Every structure is written in C-alpha cells, then in structure tokens.
C-alpha cells in the first residue's frame, strides 16, 4: 500500500477546479480517495480500480446526480492511498468509512456484534452458554444469532432435549445436590454424578449435531437407544429417552419454515423509500432460520439500491465472519470484487447471489416484505418523534426542535456505589449507542450529595466534549439538557456549565409536583418561573419517558456495580491470582476469610498455587494486620 496523501491546495480552489488540479499527479493505480471540504473535514471516501479515471469523472462539470453535485461543490481538496489490488482498496474503503463517518457516504449506524452459542471444551462436563464478542474461549461456536432472545430460545430447546448444564464452573464445583433444573428435567445433573462423563459427552455430540443441522440423525440415534433400553427392560431410561424424542419433535415443529436447500447463508434485502432505507438480514445456519435483524443505514435522497447494498455488505462484514452464501435482493455495483473480498476474509469460497426463482427467491421475498413493513413502522415513529420534538421546542421556548437531548440522573444507596447516567434521544428516538455511565470517583463527596455527583458527571462530560469536539461539528453536543430536579439543581448545573464556558445550551429541570405524582411535574429554567404542562399533553408524556429511561439506565448501572462489589473478594487484589486460582482457593478453603486465616503450608497445598504465589498470598493478608 502506498500513501500519497496531498494537502489542501494553496490557492483555495473548490469544486471541479480543485478536483481537476489533482489529475496531473495521478496514475492508473487502484486505491482509495478522500474528498475534503475547506475545513479539511472528510466529505466522502471512495475506492477506484483506476484512480485517475475515477477522479476525472468528478472533474467533469455535468452528468452527476444532485447528491454528487453538492459533494463536488463542497470539495476543496483530496487525499489518496494507492493499493496493490482493487480488493485491498475495497477493504480499506470500508474501514475508513466506519472510522471517519463521511457526510456523503452510505453509513451503517447500528453495527453491534451478534451473539453465538458456545459449547465450552475446558471441562469434563462442557457448559453450553450464550457468548458475545471475541472468540477466545476454548470450545465450539454456533451462530451468529440475530438477537439474545433467539439464542435464549435455542438454549432452552437444547436444555429440554439434551439436558446440558448452563451453570458456571464455580457453581458446578460447589454443588452437593442437584439444582432445580435437574428437578424440572432441564439438566442431567452431572454436578452430583447423575450422569457419567461418557454419556454426557454423547449428549454434547448430539447437541452439536443438532446445531449443525443433523437433527434427523440425532432423532434416529435417540430412537435406537430407546429401543435398546426397552429391550434390556430399563424402562425408566427408555421413558426418559422417549421424552427427549418428543421434545426434539416439538422443537422441529416450532422452528417453522426452514429452508431445505440453504445450509448456510445470510439473506440481505433492501427497501428504499423517500430517502430512507431499511435492510433486513436473516441468518440461515444448519438449514435453520436463526432470526433476523433490521438496520437503517444513513442514505441520500438520490441514491440507488445497488450502491446502498454494496456499502452495507462491505461495512457489515468488516468486523463479522461472512457465511458461505450471501443472498441479496438487488445487484450490487461490484459483485465479483465484493465476493473476492469476503472470500479473502473468510478463508474459503463465499458466493454472492441475486436469485430470480426457487427457494432462495422466496427467502428474499420474505426478507423484502419484512424490510418494507419495518421501514413503514420506522417512518411512522419518526414522524411522531418529529412532532413531539416540535412540541418540546414550543413548550420550553427553544429556537428549534432539538436534535440531541441529554438526560442525566444519579443512583446510589446512602452514597454507596454511586453512579451517574446519561441517556440520549433525538429524531430517531433513544440513541442507545450514545448512552454513558459514570462511576462517581469524588472521594471528598458527602454520601448522598446529589449536587456534588451531578457536578462531577457534567464536569467530566463537558471537559471531554470541549477536548474532542471544540468546534461542535461532530454532532456530539446536546441541544437540550434535562435534569432530574428543581430550581436548585438547575441553578447548580448552570454554574457548572458557566465554569466551562458553556452558557448557550438550554437546560430544564424536571421536578415532581407538590404531591410527587407523575403527571404533576413542574419544569424549571434559569431565570424563569416554574411552569407545568397540561395533564394530557403528549409532550408531558414524552418528557416522562425520557426521565424514566434515564432512571432505568441509572438504576441498572448501579445494580450492576453493586453486584460486582458484592461478588468481589480480597483475592481480586492479589497480583497473580486470576479466575482459575481464585476458584481453586475458594474450593479448597471454602471462603476468602478461610484463605486469609490459612498458614503457608496449607496455601502451598492448593492445586495451581506455587510456593512463590503462596508466600505472596500469605504476606498480603498478614501484612495488613
């Protein structure tokens, strides 16, 4: 890869003239180009098989769509990166788009990871569980699933049929009698020896076969085992196997329509309407539908389906492993190039298809129908949200409907485990990717000092904003602050903001009325008298939803922090004592207190604890007196 980035032109040309000035220095190499405005902000990132030919197209004064024409007029400079191949250029383009979020590119905004099912292989009795993130644990992964709900449903089915454990290793080691899952026939009780390692391993193999689409073979094997048990007059075991066969039959029935001719594929369908887009992705694995997810990429008003779908596919698989087949609703501009890029990423052949008939076409039609319906719902919600934001601007005397509302709340119990929370809402509803939590660090705060907590939260928030986006150009600054509290809180927040030189952001305190009843809220603004909204005003309900969401997020964050603190032990503070050694110590001694009281010889006797580590643990507790 060759870097040939060029700085903005000294003569400050813009538009076609600025682009034309680069042609004499470009050759026919493949690569990636960036178009920048007069403030050096990236407007667009694109790839090219031939950089000179692509840039010369932009230099032409006519023949462009309205969107591209606007982009050209705003262009003041360009930057270039040459690559060895066009495939390399495609991969680099998608990385830069996700990193820089240019104004004129199609942008995939919701790009969360998807959950998988993991059959862990680091234990004699493997655990089956939900997994999200990097695949670092030893075991077999199955997925992706469209949602946590889809994973949980599948795990529930697997428990019914195969009776595999889902408890943690620590819980497994501590059991002296079977848990409730054994009693309701969701687990085979390996923790207390109710199943042999060999039989449990057979159940694990059956579950893996089921997850790879070989459920018929599993059912046949269970039927054979049931007959053998019956012939041997082991009627209790035969009845248990019969129940598992029934459960498997119910699972197969409940799965609904599953494609027989599609073993592994992602079905991706796009619907465009009125400058908005919805992409539906259905995950087909092991001839089973493992759920679907909808996405709403940012698009322009005059963009075609092929360009949107190509950009989506490139960005979607930038951090995800593609399947063997990607079934698309529309032709994309560079299918061979995209297929090569995905094949290179997966390490085996990936095929892109746009089916016209047969089962795959039926899958696409179903995905398209879902995309149309999802976009219609989204547009209706957006229209309602826009009306509420206009009403909010009118009620709070704002200059314009806010595009970014930040709502703050604190949560603690008598000052303990204090956290601050910020939720964000805008024209598209709650912006959960922008939520933030703040662990209150102020050592000098009086327990329960809500003013002090709010000061710390806002100081950290706006100090970071001033550092990261001083010119307020990245859409990170709020148009409105909602504070849980009355005049005192609003006054305190105003002082905090003034100390940071931020005095132009409206803020409103939301306080319960005299009876502290929902619906009788009073609103407070700096220098204005408190006021209330009509009891049935939709704007009032909207503000209540915002406040309740902030409260929910703050409470959830606080509970998670408290639970983590409760589960913590002094062993967590000792360097060299990781999760495995911590489990070994607790299993050997029964509690952290017993570890603290143990002598050096007893510590050395624990599996996995070396002589040096035993001395370190002993010194840690005894040096503390």
C-alpha positions as CSV (number, residue, x, y, z in Angstrom):
1,X,0.0,0.0,0.0
2,X,1.4,3.4,-1.0
3,X,0.5,6.6,0.8
4,X,0.2,9.6,-1.5
5,X,-1.9,11.9,0.6
6,X,-2.0,15.5,-0.6
7,X,-2.7,18.6,1.4
8,X,-5.3,21.2,0.6
9,X,-4.4,23.4,-2.4
10,X,-2.8,26.7,-1.5
11,X,-5.0,28.7,-4.0
12,X,-8.2,27.6,-2.1
13,X,-10.0,26.3,-5.2
14,X,-13.2,24.4,-4.7
15,X,-15.4,22.1,-6.8
16,X,-14.4,21.0,-10.2
17,X,-11.3,23.2,-10.4
18,X,-9.9,21.8,-7.1
19,X,-10.5,18.2,-8.3
20,X,-9.1,18.9,-11.8
21,X,-5.8,20.1,-10.2
22,X,-5.0,16.6,-9.0
23,X,-5.3,14.8,-12.3
24,X,-1.7,15.6,-13.4
25,X,-0.2,13.8,-10.4
26,X,-2.4,10.6,-10.5
27,X,-1.8,7.4,-12.4
28,X,-4.0,4.4,-13.1
29,X,-3.3,2.5,-9.8
30,X,-6.1,1.1,-7.7
31,X,-6.7,2.9,-4.4
32,X,-8.9,4.9,-2.1
33,X,-9.6,8.6,-2.3
34,X,-11.0,11.1,0.2
35,X,-12.8,14.3,-0.7
36,X,-12.4,17.1,1.9
37,X,-14.1,20.5,2.4
38,X,-12.4,23.8,3.1
39,X,-12.2,22.9,6.8
40,X,-10.4,19.6,6.0
41,X,-13.5,17.6,7.0
42,X,-13.9,14.3,5.1
43,X,-17.0,14.5,2.8
44,X,-16.6,11.2,1.0
45,X,-14.5,8.1,0.9
46,X,-14.4,6.0,-2.3
47,X,-12.4,3.2,-4.0
48,X,-11.3,3.0,-7.6
49,X,-9.8,0.4,-9.9
50,X,-8.1,3.4,-11.7
51,X,-7.7,6.5,-9.5
52,X,-7.0,8.8,-12.4
53,X,-10.1,7.7,-14.3
54,X,-12.4,7.9,-11.3
55,X,-11.1,11.4,-10.3
56,X,-11.5,12.6,-13.9
57,X,-15.2,11.7,-13.7
58,X,-15.6,14.0,-10.8
59,X,-13.8,16.8,-12.7
60,X,-16.5,16.8,-15.4
61,X,-18.8,19.8,-14.9
62,X,-22.1,17.8,-15.7
63,X,-23.7,14.4,-15.6
64,X,-23.8,14.0,-11.9
65,X,-26.7,13.3,-9.5
66,X,-27.8,16.1,-7.2
67,X,-26.1,14.5,-4.2
68,X,-22.8,14.0,-6.0
69,X,-23.0,17.6,-7.5
70,X,-23.4,19.0,-4.0
71,X,-20.4,17.0,-2.8
72,X,-18.3,18.2,-5.7
73,X,-19.1,21.8,-5.0
74,X,-18.1,21.4,-1.4
75,X,-14.8,19.7,-2.2
76,X,-11.7,21.8,-1.6
77,X,-9.0,19.1,-1.5
78,X,-8.4,15.4,-1.9
79,X,-6.3,12.7,-0.4
80,X,-5.2,9.4,-1.9
81,X,-4.0,6.0,-0.9
82,X,-2.8,3.6,-3.6
83,X,-3.2,-0.2,-3.1
84,X,-1.9,-3.3,-4.8
85,X,-5.3,-4.6,-5.7
86,X,-8.9,-3.3,-6.0
87,X,-9.9,-5.9,-3.4
88,X,-7.5,-4.3,-1.0
89,X,-8.9,-0.9,-1.9
90,X,-12.5,-2.1,-1.1
91,X,-11.4,-3.4,2.3
92,X,-9.6,-0.1,3.1
93,X,-12.6,2.0,1.9
94,X,-14.9,0.2,4.3
95,X,-12.5,0.7,7.2
96,X,-12.2,4.4,6.5
97,X,-15.9,4.9,6.1
98,X,-16.6,3.3,9.6
99,X,-13.8,5.3,11.1
100,X,-14.4,8.7,9.6
101,X,-18.2,8.6,9.0
102,X,-18.2,10.9,6.0
103,X,-21.2,13.1,5.2
104,X,-21.9,11.7,1.7
105,X,-21.3,8.0,2.2
106,X,-23.9,5.4,3.0
107,X,-23.2,4.7,6.7
108,X,-24.2,1.7,8.7
109,X,-25.1,3.2,12.1
110,X,-26.1,0.2,14.2
111,X,-23.2,-2.3,14.0
112,X,-23.3,-4.3,17.2
113,X,-21.9,-7.8,17.5
114,X,-24.2,-10.8,17.3
115,X,-24.4,-13.5,20.0
116,X,-23.4,-17.1,19.5
117,X,-23.9,-20.3,21.4
118,X,-20.7,-21.7,22.9
119,X,-20.2,-25.3,23.9
120,X,-17.2,-24.8,26.2
121,X,-14.5,-27.5,26.0
122,X,-12.4,-26.7,29.0
123,X,-14.2,-29.0,31.4
124,X,-15.0,-32.7,31.7
125,X,-18.7,-31.8,31.6
126,X,-18.9,-29.0,29.0
127,X,-21.1,-26.0,29.7
128,X,-23.4,-24.6,27.0
129,X,-24.0,-20.9,27.1
130,X,-24.6,-17.6,25.2
131,X,-21.4,-15.8,24.0
132,X,-20.8,-12.4,22.6
133,X,-17.6,-10.8,21.5
134,X,-14.1,-12.2,20.6
135,X,-14.0,-16.0,20.3
136,X,-11.2,-16.5,22.8
137,X,-12.7,-19.3,25.0
138,X,-11.9,-22.9,24.1
139,X,-14.9,-24.6,22.6
140,X,-17.2,-24.8,19.6
141,X,-19.1,-21.7,18.5
142,X,-22.5,-21.8,16.7
143,X,-24.0,-18.6,15.2
144,X,-24.5,-15.9,14.7
145,X,-28.0,-15.5,16.1
146,X,-30.0,-12.3,15.3
147,X,-30.6,-11.5,19.0
148,X,-30.1,-12.6,22.6
149,X,-33.8,-13.7,22.5
150,X,-33.1,-16.1,19.6
151,X,-30.1,-17.5,21.5
152,X,-32.1,-17.9,24.7
153,X,-34.9,-19.8,22.9
154,X,-32.4,-22.2,21.3
155,X,-30.6,-22.7,24.6
156,X,-34.0,-23.5,26.2
157,X,-34.7,-26.1,23.5
158,X,-31.3,-27.7,23.9
159,X,-31.8,-28.0,27.6
160,X,-35.1,-29.7,27.1
161,X,-33.7,-32.2,24.6
162,X,-30.1,-32.8,25.6
163,X,-30.1,-31.9,29.3
164,X,-26.8,-30.0,29.2
165,X,-25.7,-27.8,32.0
166,X,-25.6,-24.0,31.8
167,X,-24.2,-23.2,35.3
168,X,-20.8,-21.7,35.8
169,X,-17.8,-23.8,36.6
170,X,-17.7,-22.3,40.2
171,X,-21.3,-23.2,40.8
172,X,-20.8,-26.7,39.3
173,X,-17.9,-27.4,41.7
174,X,-19.8,-26.1,44.8
175,X,-22.9,-28.3,44.3
176,X,-23.7,-31.1,46.8
177,X,-27.1,-31.8,45.5
178,X,-28.8,-31.2,42.1
179,X,-30.4,-27.8,41.4
180,X,-34.0,-27.0,40.3
181,X,-33.1,-27.5,36.6
182,X,-32.5,-31.2,37.3
183,X,-35.8,-31.5,39.0
184,X,-37.7,-30.0,36.0
185,X,-35.7,-32.2,33.6
186,X,-33.6,-29.4,32.0
187,X,-30.3,-30.8,33.2
188,X,-28.8,-34.3,33.7
189,X,-27.2,-33.5,37.0
190,X,-23.5,-34.0,36.1
191,X,-22.5,-31.9,39.2
192,X,-23.5,-34.7,41.5
193,X,-22.7,-37.7,39.3
194,X,-26.2,-38.5,38.0
195,X,-24.7,-39.0,34.5
196,X,-21.3,-40.5,33.5
197,X,-18.8,-38.4,31.6
198,X,-19.2,-40.8,28.6
199,X,-23.0,-40.4,28.5
200,X,-22.7,-36.6,28.9
201,X,-20.1,-36.4,26.1
202,X,-22.6,-38.3,23.9
203,X,-25.3,-35.7,24.7
204,X,-22.8,-32.9,23.8
205,X,-22.1,-34.5,20.5
206,X,-25.9,-34.9,19.8
207,X,-26.4,-31.2,20.6
208,X,-23.6,-30.2,18.3
209,X,-25.1,-32.3,15.5
210,X,-28.5,-30.6,16.1
211,X,-26.9,-27.2,15.8
212,X,-25.2,-28.2,12.6
213,X,-28.5,-29.3,11.1
214,X,-28.3,-33.1,11.6
215,X,-31.4,-33.3,13.8
216,X,-32.8,-36.3,11.9
217,X,-29.6,-38.3,12.7
218,X,-29.9,-37.3,16.4
219,X,-33.6,-38.4,16.5
220,X,-32.7,-41.7,14.9
221,X,-29.9,-42.3,17.4
222,X,-32.2,-41.5,20.3
223,X,-34.9,-43.9,18.9
224,X,-32.3,-46.7,18.7
225,X,-31.2,-46.0,22.3
226,X,-34.8,-46.0,23.5
227,X,-35.4,-49.4,21.8
228,X,-32.2,-50.9,23.3
229,X,-33.2,-49.6,26.8
230,X,-36.7,-51.1,26.3
231,X,-35.2,-54.5,25.2
232,X,-33.0,-54.5,28.3
233,X,-36.1,-53.7,30.4
234,X,-34.5,-50.4,31.5
235,X,-37.9,-48.8,31.3
236,X,-37.1,-45.6,33.3
237,X,-34.2,-44.8,30.9
238,X,-36.4,-45.7,27.9
239,X,-39.1,-43.3,29.2
240,X,-36.5,-40.5,29.6
241,X,-35.3,-41.0,26.0
242,X,-38.9,-41.0,24.8
243,X,-39.4,-37.6,26.5
244,X,-36.3,-36.3,24.8
245,X,-37.5,-37.5,21.3
246,X,-40.9,-35.8,22.0
247,X,-39.1,-32.6,22.9
248,X,-37.0,-32.7,19.8
249,X,-40.1,-33.2,17.6
250,X,-41.7,-30.2,19.3
251,X,-38.5,-28.1,18.6
252,X,-38.5,-29.1,14.9
253,X,-42.2,-28.3,14.6
254,X,-41.8,-24.9,16.4
255,X,-39.0,-23.8,14.2
256,X,-41.5,-23.1,11.4
257,X,-40.4,-22.6,7.9
258,X,-36.7,-23.5,7.4
259,X,-35.0,-23.7,4.0
260,X,-34.2,-27.2,2.9
261,X,-31.8,-26.2,0.1
262,X,-29.9,-23.4,2.0
263,X,-27.5,-24.7,4.6
264,X,-25.5,-21.6,5.5
265,X,-26.4,-18.1,4.2
266,X,-27.2,-14.6,5.1
267,X,-30.3,-13.3,3.3
268,X,-30.0,-9.5,2.9
269,X,-32.9,-7.4,1.5
270,X,-33.1,-3.7,1.0
271,X,-36.1,-1.4,0.7
272,X,-35.7,2.3,-0.2
273,X,-38.4,4.9,0.2
274,X,-38.4,8.7,0.5
275,X,-34.7,8.9,1.1
276,X,-34.7,6.3,3.9
277,X,-33.6,2.7,3.8
278,X,-34.2,-0.5,5.7
279,X,-32.0,-3.6,5.3
280,X,-33.3,-6.9,6.7
281,X,-30.7,-9.6,7.4
282,X,-31.9,-13.2,8.0
283,X,-29.3,-15.6,9.4
284,X,-29.6,-19.2,8.0
285,X,-27.4,-21.7,9.6
286,X,-27.6,-25.5,9.5
287,X,-30.8,-25.2,7.4
288,X,-32.4,-23.3,10.3
289,X,-33.6,-19.7,10.5
290,X,-31.7,-18.2,13.4
291,X,-33.5,-15.0,13.4
292,X,-33.4,-11.6,11.6
293,X,-32.3,-8.1,12.4
294,X,-33.2,-4.8,10.7
295,X,-30.8,-1.9,10.0
296,X,-31.4,1.7,9.0
297,X,-28.3,2.9,7.2
298,X,-27.9,6.6,6.5
299,X,-28.5,7.3,2.8
300,X,-29.1,10.2,0.5
301,X,-32.3,11.1,-1.4
302,X,-31.0,10.2,-4.9
303,X,-29.0,7.0,-4.3
304,X,-29.8,3.7,-5.9
305,X,-30.3,0.2,-4.4
306,X,-27.0,-1.2,-5.7
307,X,-24.8,1.5,-4.2
308,X,-26.6,1.2,-0.8
309,X,-26.5,-2.6,-0.7
310,X,-22.8,-2.7,-1.7
311,X,-21.9,-0.2,1.0
312,X,-24.0,-2.1,3.6
313,X,-22.4,-5.5,2.7
314,X,-18.9,-4.1,2.9
315,X,-19.4,-2.4,6.3
316,X,-21.5,-5.2,7.8
317,X,-18.8,-7.9,7.2
318,X,-15.9,-5.6,8.1
319,X,-15.9,-7.0,11.7
320,X,-18.0,-10.2,11.1
321,X,-17.3,-13.5,9.6
322,X,-19.3,-14.0,6.4
323,X,-21.2,-17.2,5.6
324,X,-20.6,-19.4,2.6
325,X,-23.5,-17.7,0.7
326,X,-24.8,-14.1,0.8
327,X,-28.2,-13.9,-0.9
328,X,-29.0,-10.3,-2.0
329,X,-32.3,-8.6,-3.1
330,X,-30.5,-6.4,-5.7
331,X,-27.5,-6.5,-7.9
332,X,-24.6,-4.5,-6.4
333,X,-22.1,-2.5,-8.5
334,X,-19.0,-4.7,-8.0
335,X,-20.2,-8.2,-7.1
336,X,-17.0,-10.0,-8.2
337,X,-14.9,-7.6,-6.2
338,X,-17.1,-8.0,-3.1
339,X,-17.1,-11.8,-3.5
340,X,-13.3,-11.8,-3.6
341,X,-13.1,-9.6,-0.5
342,X,-15.4,-11.8,1.5
343,X,-13.6,-14.9,0.3
344,X,-10.3,-13.5,1.4
345,X,-11.8,-12.6,4.8
346,X,-13.4,-16.0,5.4
347,X,-10.5,-18.0,4.0
348,X,-12.9,-20.1,1.9
349,X,-15.2,-19.6,-1.0
350,X,-18.0,-17.1,-0.5
351,X,-20.7,-16.8,-3.1
352,X,-23.0,-13.7,-3.7
353,X,-26.4,-14.5,-5.3
354,X,-29.3,-12.5,-6.5
355,X,-31.9,-15.3,-7.1
356,X,-34.8,-14.9,-9.5
357,X,-36.7,-18.1,-8.8
358,X,-36.9,-21.0,-6.4
359,X,-36.5,-21.3,-2.7
360,X,-33.8,-18.6,-2.4
361,X,-36.0,-16.1,-4.3
362,X,-38.8,-16.9,-1.8
363,X,-36.4,-16.2,1.1
364,X,-35.6,-12.8,-0.5
365,X,-39.3,-12.0,-1.0
366,X,-39.9,-12.7,2.7
367,X,-37.0,-10.5,3.7
368,X,-38.1,-7.7,1.4
369,X,-41.6,-7.8,2.9
370,X,-40.1,-7.5,6.4
371,X,-37.9,-4.6,5.2
372,X,-41.0,-2.7,3.7
373,X,-43.0,-3.2,6.9
374,X,-40.1,-2.3,9.2
375,X,-39.4,0.9,7.3
376,X,-43.1,1.9,7.3
377,X,-43.1,1.5,11.1
378,X,-39.9,3.4,11.4
379,X,-41.1,6.3,9.3
380,X,-44.4,6.5,11.3
381,X,-42.3,6.5,14.6
382,X,-40.0,9.2,13.1
383,X,-43.0,11.4,12.1
384,X,-44.4,11.1,15.6
385,X,-41.0,11.8,17.2
386,X,-40.6,14.9,15.0
387,X,-44.0,16.2,16.2
388,X,-43.0,15.6,19.8
389,X,-39.7,17.4,19.3
390,X,-41.5,20.4,17.8
391,X,-43.9,20.4,20.8
392,X,-40.9,20.2,23.2
393,X,-39.3,23.2,21.5
394,X,-42.5,25.2,21.8
395,X,-43.1,24.2,25.4
396,X,-39.6,25.1,26.5
397,X,-39.2,28.1,24.2
398,X,-36.3,26.6,22.2
399,X,-35.1,28.2,19.0
400,X,-35.6,24.9,17.0
401,X,-36.6,21.3,17.7
402,X,-33.6,19.6,19.4
403,X,-31.6,17.0,17.5
404,X,-29.9,15.7,20.6
405,X,-31.4,15.7,24.1
406,X,-29.2,14.5,27.0
407,X,-30.9,13.5,30.2
408,X,-28.9,13.0,33.4
409,X,-29.6,11.0,36.6
410,X,-27.7,9.6,39.6
411,X,-28.2,6.4,41.6
412,X,-26.8,5.3,44.9
413,X,-27.8,3.8,48.3
414,X,-26.8,6.3,51.0
415,X,-23.9,7.3,48.9
416,X,-22.6,3.8,48.3
417,X,-21.7,2.5,44.8
418,X,-22.7,5.9,43.3
419,X,-23.1,6.2,39.6
420,X,-24.2,8.8,37.2
421,X,-26.1,8.1,34.0
422,X,-26.6,9.9,30.7
423,X,-29.2,8.9,28.1
424,X,-29.6,10.5,24.7
425,X,-32.6,11.0,22.5
426,X,-33.2,12.6,19.1
427,X,-35.3,12.4,15.9
428,X,-34.9,8.6,15.7
429,X,-35.8,8.0,19.3
430,X,-33.4,6.8,22.0
431,X,-29.8,6.7,20.8
432,X,-28.6,3.8,23.0
433,X,-25.1,3.7,21.4
434,X,-24.6,7.2,22.9
435,X,-25.6,6.3,26.5
436,X,-22.9,6.8,29.0
437,X,-22.3,5.8,32.6
438,X,-20.1,7.5,35.1
439,X,-18.6,5.8,38.2
440,X,-18.6,8.6,40.8
441,X,-15.0,9.0,41.9
442,X,-15.2,12.0,44.2
443,X,-13.5,10.9,47.4
444,X,-14.4,14.2,49.1
445,X,-18.1,13.9,48.4
446,X,-20.5,13.6,51.3
447,X,-22.5,10.4,50.9
448,X,-25.8,11.2,49.1
449,X,-24.5,14.6,47.8
450,X,-26.6,14.7,44.6
451,X,-25.3,18.2,43.7
452,X,-21.7,17.0,44.0
453,X,-22.4,13.9,41.9
454,X,-24.0,15.9,39.2
455,X,-21.1,18.4,39.2
456,X,-18.6,15.5,38.7
457,X,-20.7,13.9,35.9
458,X,-21.2,17.2,34.0
459,X,-17.6,18.3,34.5
460,X,-16.3,15.0,33.1
461,X,-18.8,15.1,30.2
462,X,-18.2,18.6,29.0
463,X,-14.5,18.6,29.6
464,X,-14.3,15.7,27.2
465,X,-16.7,17.4,24.7
466,X,-14.5,20.5,24.7
467,X,-11.4,18.4,24.1
468,X,-12.9,16.1,21.4
469,X,-15.2,18.4,19.5
470,X,-14.3,22.1,20.3
471,X,-16.0,23.4,17.1
472,X,-19.2,21.4,17.7
473,X,-19.1,19.9,14.2
474,X,-19.4,16.2,15.0
475,X,-23.0,16.1,16.3
476,X,-21.8,15.3,19.9
477,X,-23.1,18.4,21.6
478,X,-26.6,18.5,23.1
479,X,-29.3,21.0,22.1
480,X,-31.1,20.5,25.4
481,X,-30.2,19.2,28.9
482,X,-32.9,17.6,31.1
483,X,-32.0,17.4,34.8
484,X,-33.9,15.4,37.4
485,X,-34.6,18.1,39.9
486,X,-36.0,21.5,40.6
487,X,-34.7,25.1,40.7
488,X,-31.7,24.2,43.0
489,X,-30.4,21.5,40.6
490,X,-30.9,23.8,37.6
491,X,-29.0,26.6,39.3
492,X,-26.2,24.3,40.2
493,X,-25.9,22.9,36.7
494,X,-25.9,26.4,35.2
495,X,-22.9,27.3,37.4
496,X,-21.1,24.1,36.4
497,X,-21.7,24.9,32.7
498,X,-20.6,28.5,33.1
499,X,-17.4,27.4,34.7
500,X,-16.7,25.5,31.5
501,X,-17.6,28.5,29.3
502,X,-20.8,26.7,28.1
503,X,-23.8,29.0,28.6
504,X,-25.7,28.6,25.3
505,X,-27.2,25.2,25.9
506,X,-30.8,25.3,27.3
507,X,-31.4,23.2,30.4
508,X,-34.7,22.2,32.1
509,X,-35.2,20.7,35.5
510,X,-38.0,18.2,35.8
511,X,-39.4,18.1,39.3
512,X,-42.3,16.2,40.8
513,X,-45.2,18.4,41.8
514,X,-46.4,19.0,45.4
515,X,-47.9,15.5,45.7
516,X,-44.9,14.0,43.9
517,X,-47.3,12.3,41.4
518,X,-46.4,11.6,37.8
519,X,-48.4,14.0,35.7
520,X,-48.0,16.9,38.0
521,X,-44.4,17.6,37.1
522,X,-43.0,21.2,37.3
523,X,-40.4,22.4,34.9
524,X,-37.7,24.9,35.9
525,X,-35.5,27.1,33.7
526,X,-32.8,29.5,34.8
527,X,-34.3,33.0,35.3
528,X,-37.9,31.8,34.6
529,X,-40.8,30.9,36.8
530,X,-41.7,27.2,37.2
531,X,-44.5,26.0,34.9
532,X,-46.4,22.8,34.2
533,X,-47.9,21.2,31.1
534,X,-51.5,20.0,30.7
535,X,-52.1,16.7,32.2
536,X,-52.9,15.0,28.9
537,X,-50.2,16.8,26.8
538,X,-48.2,14.4,24.6
539,X,-45.1,16.5,25.3
540,X,-45.5,15.8,29.1
541,X,-45.7,12.0,28.4
542,X,-42.6,12.3,26.2
543,X,-40.6,14.1,29.0
544,X,-41.8,11.4,31.4
545,X,-40.5,8.7,29.1
546,X,-37.1,10.4,28.8
547,X,-36.9,10.8,32.6
548,X,-38.0,7.2,33.2
549,X,-35.4,5.9,30.7
550,X,-32.6,7.8,32.4
551,X,-33.8,6.5,35.8
552,X,-34.0,2.9,34.4
553,X,-30.5,3.2,33.0
554,X,-29.0,4.7,36.2
555,X,-30.7,2.0,38.4
556,X,-29.4,-0.8,36.1
557,X,-25.9,0.6,36.2
558,X,-26.0,1.0,39.9
559,X,-27.3,-2.6,40.5
560,X,-24.5,-4.0,38.2
561,X,-21.9,-2.0,40.1
562,X,-23.3,-3.2,43.5
563,X,-23.5,-6.8,42.4
564,X,-19.9,-6.7,41.2
565,X,-18.8,-5.2,44.5
566,X,-20.7,-7.9,46.4
567,X,-19.1,-10.7,44.4
568,X,-15.6,-9.2,44.9
569,X,-13.2,-10.7,47.4
570,X,-9.8,-9.6,48.7
571,X,-8.3,-12.2,46.5
572,X,-9.1,-10.0,43.5
573,X,-6.5,-7.5,44.8
574,X,-3.6,-10.0,44.7
575,X,-1.4,-9.9,41.6
576,X,-1.1,-13.4,40.1
577,X,-4.4,-14.7,41.4
578,X,-6.6,-14.9,38.4
579,X,-10.1,-16.5,38.0
580,X,-8.8,-20.1,37.9
581,X,-6.6,-19.8,41.0
582,X,-9.3,-17.9,42.8
583,X,-11.7,-20.8,42.2
584,X,-9.1,-23.3,43.4
585,X,-8.5,-21.3,46.6
586,X,-12.2,-20.9,47.4
587,X,-13.0,-24.5,46.6
588,X,-10.1,-25.7,48.8
589,X,-10.8,-23.4,51.8
590,X,-14.5,-22.6,51.3
591,X,-14.3,-18.8,51.7
592,X,-11.9,-15.8,51.4
593,X,-11.8,-15.4,55.2
594,X,-10.6,-19.0,55.5
595,X,-7.9,-18.2,52.9
596,X,-6.8,-15.2,54.9
597,X,-6.5,-17.4,58.1
598,X,-4.6,-20.2,56.3
599,X,-1.0,-20.9,57.1
600,X,1.7,-21.0,54.4
601,X,1.8,-24.8,54.2
602,X,-1.9,-25.0,53.6
603,X,-1.7,-22.5,50.8
604,X,1.1,-24.4,49.1
605,X,-1.1,-27.5,49.1
606,X,-3.7,-25.9,46.8
607,X,-3.6,-27.1,43.1
608,X,-2.1,-24.5,40.9
609,X,-0.6,-22.4,43.7
610,X,3.2,-22.2,43.5
611,X,5.4,-21.7,46.5
612,X,6.1,-18.1,45.4
613,X,2.4,-17.3,45.0
614,X,1.5,-19.0,48.3
615,X,4.0,-16.6,50.0
616,X,2.6,-13.6,48.2
617,X,-1.0,-14.5,49.3
618,X,0.2,-15.2,52.9
619,X,2.1,-11.8,53.0
620,X,-0.9,-10.0,51.5
621,X,-3.2,-10.9,54.4
622,X,-0.7,-10.8,57.2
623,X,0.9,-7.6,56.2
624,X,-2.5,-5.9,56.5
625,X,-2.5,-6.9,60.2
